[in-house]
Amino acid sequence: MIGMEHLLAAVDLGSNSFRLSIGRIHDENGIRQIYQIDRLKETVRLAAGLDNQKILSEDAIDRAVDVLERFGERLRHFHPSRVRAVATNTFRVARNAPEFLPRAEAALGFPIEVIAGREEARLIYAGVSHTLPTSDNKRIVIDIGGGSTEVIIGKNDEALMMSSLYMGCVSYSRRFFPGGMIDGHTMKNAEMAAQREIEVLTKPYKHLGWKEAYGSSGTAKALLAILTEGGFSKEGITRDGLQKLKSKLIRDNRVIAAELPGIKRERADVLPGGLAIMSAFFDEMGIDIMRTGEGALRLGVLVDMAGREQSHDRRDETVKTFMKRYHVDSRQASRVRRTALSLYDSLFPGLPPNDELRHAIDWAAALHEVGMSISQNGYHKHSAYILSNADMPGFSKPDQTTLAMLVLAHTGKLGKVEDLVKSRQQWMAILALRLAVLLCRRREEVERLALSVSVKGSSIVTRVEKAWLQEHPLTDYSLHNEEDEWQRVDFQFELVPV
């Protein structure tokens, strides 16, 4: 029997389908592999429930909740650290997503991350590359989803260029082929609309170049099955095969599923939009043949989770990249990091090493000065803005929100984050980071901590060596200022010389 500690679960809430994958982690000779042992897929057509005002209909929400309740039953005994649920384009664009999300999370029983398009692209490539043989060739991966399309060029396991386009098989089928009616004019209009979206990628993608093309997820797999089983193509998705399929659909004026071997019933309604987008990619990018990759977003999520367990967290790599990009003083960041984590650990002894808030303090300490690349005046606000809005591979939007909140709060008035802090533990993380920045202000090595902190309820007691305080009058003054700031957010901060 497989122990639960060897299992990970990924939930992919796409615009067309919801998917659940459960994978078993297997380590052999230092190489970690993931074997999928259970999968669930249900067609939800969430994007079809969006009206012209980007409001999700109650019917679409009810369909989603019903599916999530079934997924939740399968995941009932999983620890939250073993499950990651990600939501894509429809959750990104729906104006009522903030009201829908808590209901969806309650049905699933786990938090749901609404990920950015570039993060979706990165995870898709991680999933596809995990199933492909090692190669020195660059590969382009195209994933046509229900509401968005991700385009990635990568080499082996590294994504080199990533983009997300706001077009998908559901949205294009609704827009150009209402009622399932197809003719040459509407097909041409759909292709031209897709080409206009793709044009912005053509030059940089062709400049980087690729040798192999892969499609992932439902549209690519459906097209491969239809083209090969229907005799439109001998191998793979080809330009000629796509043209023959288009010609048939135009002649028939609709999708006749009975005459298309390989098509699944739930795919028929969204085939015209997916076909138009794929044809546009072949024409605009100059692709002649495309194969399909078995991996996709859900496998990419599993790969990413396994990497975090193995201490190969992509977020650590992103933080290092940002430190270089924004010319962060790495020595100062290291001083603040060590001091903040020491204080935080003293407040919460025995925390597991994978505590997410502890990781957030680590990253916040590393990046709290990125805003100085804009201006020293109010740099913490600039830092928070960058961390809230930048594409940060590996970080979910909730990750970035927490990171930006910590950085915004590390200096200045505490009242500005009072509505952003979600828990007492987050306040303690802010306390550790503020004290660390204060103690490291001289930008010199802190050989030892001359203070200790204890917290009971809403009372913060900071004990400081009296002689040390006398030698550091600026720090003494700053610590007394903390008394006023914490009182404004309903904490009692007491400075006790010892």
Steps between C-alpha positions, in 0.01 A plus 500: 500500500629846407541728803333839485838663565610391150199651324442848361181636345453774240169659408485691170194725472502584131256706298364190325579204727585437865764234559640321804824304489652300784865410464735268683852627565776254422869572569761287328871573471443862597237552230147581604218375279125544530266221396135599467285240675156658478334759279161664484379729223166671461389745232367809676505762220560775752595750230165439329335640813657845457268770371602818316569669833739219606256377764481124559147364488348315793465190281873499426582554867267215601665266246842591636400452863346159429824380339715645779294319761572171321870584480490594869373155593798339322740731684333481840791341688780695334700742712475859365875504433454210254234672286530797267201635309555756225241697305561654159359752256128506584579552867742776394246694294165433673392812686310296758789258562568649849146402603516160328844398628409443870209279392732304270760456776234382745382239247853375429620523859832663404624848405488591130774713341405718205827493306625755247530410134880480500497280809248275326735485200798408722309219669370368167855478368615326820230238448570446130879485538467245782358247251741569211844348446806712567598701195734788416237635263283796591129418503192713453196392701153635418215438742159613370268510799139604534566869561872557449788358299850459642808500277839395633845439356724290721797268505494184709334604830556875467240735355684774307210710370140500624182677391128475564247620241140584574335257260378144537287229343190583706515878461576480125230239435243720673621817327537377142287185477179566700262210483778286354456642147819503290572655161808615315451866594469444876789253503720755321396774743582278799842415357579865425398604853730233644785604270472858624545373857794282400679770297646662812689175571619415151821704482645423848399133484646445154815684607550258791402210274398139558545161336197309633136600549266346757136557584360427844156467662160435346501689168833358381413146606156523339647625173764226499235230553267640233772555240667160538191283555303686235771462237575873472860447612727199523702622796461793737316826444596629157424812299343291224291301750364816661404637158314179408311504830405865452373426151279219629351711779429783257331260256287353778431845654546345845683230693346159428652290776389170342719578197811590700663189647698586813289793615351497848144618537585778744764637261268546198356838604842663550684336209449785248657763726795276592554408134505865393756591768723203421489577127599859573802381697610273216475786250643779715782298661583294191434163668470197270451217749415485868507213743316487830650490848337286766569746780306821554415750774394243761818296458702822509342582835599156632856545370521842663371365834749213491779747429406705804516188715843426362620854583505598132237768546464710186407794722853505642638532147258784426609688813865473395412628153312798647790584729729525198245683283436769763861522624416401857780525758532126559707540819237722660224265387687209659540689830133587515401145404709335773378742767133482400494121486677476835239723662210321330633157601526618861130594490393171341742225609458163333357625171545259208767608249236529225290755690376730223501818709860436603587468130317829439715676764811358332395634159375832640836558669674428170277734299395775742732750329413433134309830498824693550562448129214752454560739791631487856210722606211268580695204364292251702190608305685457171621159616148390589366619164766306308437182699124531457503552125812340352499158336671282760541139379404251769303751705123488508301821536437427872878445542568838341230670707656373823849593386394852399315548831808406705723729298254790524484455877871466571541873567282805551143508625332169586153635434550469124493119521239458775233395247742270316621285789300178528630337819687552825788296360534749214525782754782310667675458166474878452639551850802280427570673169460854642733430790754339268506801265528732800792305651681480165460868411875570524552238227761324710517141616287426806732279703238423764145598582493735797124468529239230538128506430210321662132526416199407706160584359523859378796585722847524342791521742843589360787462743820683409835517673516839674867560422446415133210746479717776642758433229233509227287812557346491149384142552369598846299782343367274221394228745305754705325609178390140456301528822272759339467317168397167652256670735319643195430145376381378842823345629687605812871534426710527814872576487676360809870582557672219693 
